[in-house]
Amino acid sequence: MTVIYKIDTDKFEPNSHGSNYLYDQFDRIQSFLNKQNNELYNNLLAKPVLSNNQVLWYANFSQPFSRITELSQQEQIEIKAKYWEVRQHIDNEIQKLSLSKDSEKQNWGNLLKDVFNEDDNVILSDGKDWCLLWGWKFRNNKENYLAPEFMPKISAANAEIPTGSVENNAPTPIVTQTNIPIITEPEKVHIVEDTTLSTLRVAKVKPTLWDRIKRFLRTLVYRIWGLLLLIMFILFLACLFKKCHNDKMEKSCSEMEQLNRQLIDVEKKVQDRCNDKK
């Protein structure tokens, strides 16, 4: 793998899932995607590696990539069409996982929703190959926008996946109809889609207060660790100077006290001699 892109860590805030940063889970996420469809998802995500206040993005490409906005208009349309075609497959996978009764599959669905959040995906490309930056708050949904006339068409197989997921007990051929469809059928489909969306909203787990506190502390240390080291160094110097000053003052005070005693002794001797003369 080679470095295809770099970003500064102080320009973007990392995303979290639960109590962990998303970028720390790259190997786990990529392994899961490969099991689902290795051919489609193999080089989809670039691998983030933190180094010297930068995020180095690695991928299985030999040439450096640039953001899609730096390409020609025609190249942008072609790459975005590929991106949205993959997104259709991803969204169907997420929907099936979220509707599963298995809690582990539901967790995977929520994790993939965070990874493939449109607002936080940056498309990199050289005009031919492409991959995604992810795991940080890029907030660039406008950059990934593709006009409806260029959008890839959703295949019938992909469109039927959510319905099959909701009707768990129905046989596979239920979508096939031999008669002319009745007008009420589309209404049923819409009802199923609304139920699916509401189920997805309920399935999303909100982070607890403790998770938010830990995330805030990690972000704080992640951003200002250099400043914290500087403050600790300044405090160390201040304590050192204070100790040296106190030692010096203590020595000066003892010398002054000794001189005062000597002066008092001299004063007594002078007074005694004056009394003797009288």
C-alpha positions in Angstrom: 0.0 0.0 0.0 1.2 3.5 -0.8 0.3 7.0 0.5 -2.2 8.6 -1.9 -3.3 11.6 0.2 -2.6 13.6 3.4 -4.7 15.8 5.7 -3.8 17.8 8.8 -5.3 16.5 12.1 -6.1 20.0 13.3 -8.4 20.7 10.4 -11.0 17.9 11.0 -12.5 16.2 14.0 -12.5 12.4 14.1 -15.8 10.5 14.2 -16.6 8.0 16.9 -18.7 4.9 17.1 -19.6 4.2 20.7 -16.5 4.7 22.8 -14.0 4.1 19.9 -12.8 6.2 17.0 -13.9 5.0 13.6 -10.4 5.1 12.1 -9.1 2.6 14.7 -11.5 0.0 13.3 -10.3 0.0 9.7 -9.0 -3.6 9.6 -12.2 -4.9 11.2 -14.5 -2.9 8.9 -12.5 -3.9 5.7 -12.5 -7.5 6.7 -16.3 -7.5 7.1 -16.8 -5.7 3.8 -14.6 -8.2 2.0 -16.7 -11.1 3.4 -19.8 -9.4 2.0 -18.5 -8.7 -1.5 -14.7 -8.8 -1.9 -14.8 -7.8 -5.6 -16.9 -4.7 -5.0 -15.6 -3.5 -1.7 -11.9 -4.5 -1.8 -10.3 -1.1 -2.5 -13.3 1.0 -1.4 -11.8 2.5 1.8 -8.4 4.2 2.1 -6.5 3.2 5.3 -5.8 6.1 7.7 -2.5 6.2 9.7 -1.7 9.1 12.1 1.8 10.5 11.9 3.3 13.8 13.1 -0.1 15.7 13.2 -1.1 14.3 9.8 -3.3 11.6 8.6 -1.6 9.5 5.9 -4.1 7.7 3.7 -2.9 4.4 2.2 -4.4 2.4 -0.6 -3.5 -0.3 -3.1 -2.8 2.2 -5.9 0.6 3.3 -7.2 -0.2 6.9 -8.1 -1.3 9.8 -5.8 -5.0 10.7 -5.8 -6.8 14.1 -5.6 -10.2 15.2 -4.4 -12.9 14.8 -7.0 -13.4 18.6 -7.4 -9.9 18.8 -9.0 -11.0 16.6 -11.9 -12.7 17.6 -15.1 -16.5 17.8 -15.2 -16.9 14.6 -17.2 -14.5 12.7 -14.9 -16.4 13.9 -11.9 -19.7 12.6 -13.3 -18.3 9.2 -14.1 -16.6 8.8 -10.7 -19.7 10.0 -8.8 -21.9 7.6 -10.7 -19.6 4.7 -9.6 -19.7 6.0 -6.0 -23.5 6.1 -5.9 -23.8 2.7 -7.5 -21.7 1.3 -4.7 -23.6 3.3 -2.2 -26.9 1.6 -3.3 -25.3 -1.8 -2.5 -24.0 -0.5 0.8 -27.3 1.0 1.8 -29.1 -2.3 1.0 -26.5 -4.2 3.1 -27.0 -1.7 6.0 -30.8 -2.0 5.8 -30.7 -5.8 5.9 -28.3 -5.8 8.9 -30.4 -3.2 10.8 -33.6 -5.2 10.3 -32.0 -8.4 11.5 -33.0 -9.9 14.9 -29.4 -10.6 15.6 -27.9 -7.8 17.8 -24.5 -8.3 16.3 -25.8 -7.7 12.8 -27.7 -4.6 14.0 -24.4 -3.3 15.5 -22.7 -3.8 12.2 -25.5 -1.9 10.4 -25.1 1.0 12.7 -21.3 1.0 12.3 -21.5 1.0 8.5 -24.0 3.8 8.6 -21.4 5.9 10.5 -18.6 4.9 8.0 -20.6 5.6 4.9 -22.2 8.8 6.1 -22.5 10.9 2.9 -21.5 14.1 4.8 -18.3 12.6 6.0 -17.1 10.8 2.8 -14.5 12.4 0.5 -14.1 10.8 -2.9 -10.5 10.6 -4.1 -9.6 9.7 -7.7 -7.1 9.9 -10.5 -9.8 10.1 -13.1 -10.1 6.3 -13.4 -9.7 4.5 -10.0 -11.3 5.9 -6.8 -11.6 5.3 -3.1 -13.0 7.1 0.0 -11.7 9.1 2.9 -13.9 8.5 5.9 -13.9 8.6 9.7 -13.6 12.4 10.1 -16.2 15.2 10.1 -15.5 16.4 6.5 -19.1 17.9 6.1 -18.9 17.9 2.4 -22.2 16.4 1.2 -22.4 19.0 -1.6 -19.1 17.8 -3.1 -20.6 14.3 -3.6 -23.9 15.5 -5.1 -24.8 14.0 -8.5 -27.7 15.3 -10.6 -30.6 12.9 -10.9 -30.2 12.5 -14.6 -26.7 11.0 -14.1 -27.7 8.7 -11.1 -27.3 5.0 -11.8 -30.6 3.2 -12.0 -31.5 0.9 -9.1 -31.8 -2.6 -10.3 -35.0 -4.6 -9.6 -33.0 -7.0 -7.4 -31.7 -4.2 -5.2 -35.1 -2.6 -5.0 -36.7 -5.7 -3.7 -34.2 -6.4 -0.9 -35.9 -4.1 1.8 -39.3 -5.8 1.2 -37.8 -9.2 1.5 -36.1 -8.1 4.7 -39.3 -7.0 6.3 -41.3 -10.1 5.4 -39.1 -12.6 7.0 -41.6 -15.5 6.7 -42.4 -14.9 3.0 -40.9 -17.2 0.3 -38.4 -15.7 -2.2 -40.8 -15.7 -5.2 -43.3 -13.5 -3.5 -42.3 -10.4 -5.5 -43.1 -12.1 -8.8 -46.6 -11.4 -10.0 -48.4 -13.2 -12.9 -51.4 -10.8 -13.0 -51.5 -7.1 -13.7 -50.6 -5.2 -10.5 -53.4 -3.6 -8.6 -53.2 0.1 -7.9 -53.1 -0.6 -4.1 -49.9 -2.5 -4.3 -47.6 0.5 -4.5 -49.3 1.9 -1.4 -48.3 -1.3 0.5 -44.7 -1.0 -0.6 -44.6 2.6 0.6 -46.0 1.5 4.0 -43.3 -1.1 4.3 -40.6 1.5 3.4 -41.9 3.9 6.0 -41.9 1.1 8.6 -38.3 0.2 7.7 -37.1 3.8 8.0 -38.8 4.2 11.4 -37.2 0.9 12.5 -33.8 2.2 11.4 -34.2 5.3 13.4 -35.1 3.4 16.6 -32.2 1.0 16.1 -29.7 3.9 16.2 -28.1 3.9 19.7 -27.4 7.2 21.2 -24.1 7.6 23.1 -24.4 7.8 26.9 -23.2 10.8 29.0 -20.1 8.9 30.0 -19.3 8.1 26.3 -19.6 11.8 25.5 -17.3 12.8 28.4 -14.7 10.2 27.3 -15.0 11.4 23.6 -14.5 15.0 24.7 -11.5 14.2 26.8 -9.9 12.2 24.0 -10.5 15.0 21.5 -9.1 17.6 24.0 -5.9 15.6 24.5 -5.7 14.7 20.8 -5.7 18.4 19.8 -3.8 20.2 22.6 -1.3 17.6 23.8 1.6 19.9 22.7 0.2 22.8 24.7 -0.2 20.6 27.7 3.5 19.6 27.6 4.5 23.3 27.3 2.3 24.2 30.3 3.8 21.3 32.4 7.3 22.4 31.4 6.6 26.1 32.5 5.1 24.9 35.8 8.3 22.8 36.4 10.5 25.8 35.8 8.4 28.0 38.0 8.6 25.5 40.9 12.4 25.2 40.4 12.9 29.0 40.5 10.7 29.3 43.5 12.7 26.7 45.4 16.0 28.3 44.5 14.6 31.7 45.5 13.4 30.3 48.9 16.8 28.7 49.6 18.6 32.0 48.7 16.3 34.0 50.9 16.7 31.6 53.8 20.5 31.9 53.6 20.3 35.7 53.4 18.0 35.8 56.5 20.4 33.7 58.5 23.3 36.0 57.6 21.3 39.1 58.6 20.3 37.5 61.9 24.0 36.7 62.6 25.0 40.4 61.8 22.2 41.7 64.1 23.5 39.5 66.9 27.0 40.8 66.4 25.8 44.4 66.4 23.9 43.8 69.6 27.1 42.3 71.2 29.1 45.4 70.1 26.4 47.7 71.5 26.5 46.0 74.8 30.3 46.2 75.0 30.2 49.9 74.2 27.6 50.5 76.8 29.5 48.6 79.5 32.7 50.7 78.8 30.8 53.9 79.0 29.4 52.8 82.4 32.9 51.9 83.7 34.2 55.4 82.8 31.4 57.0 84.7 
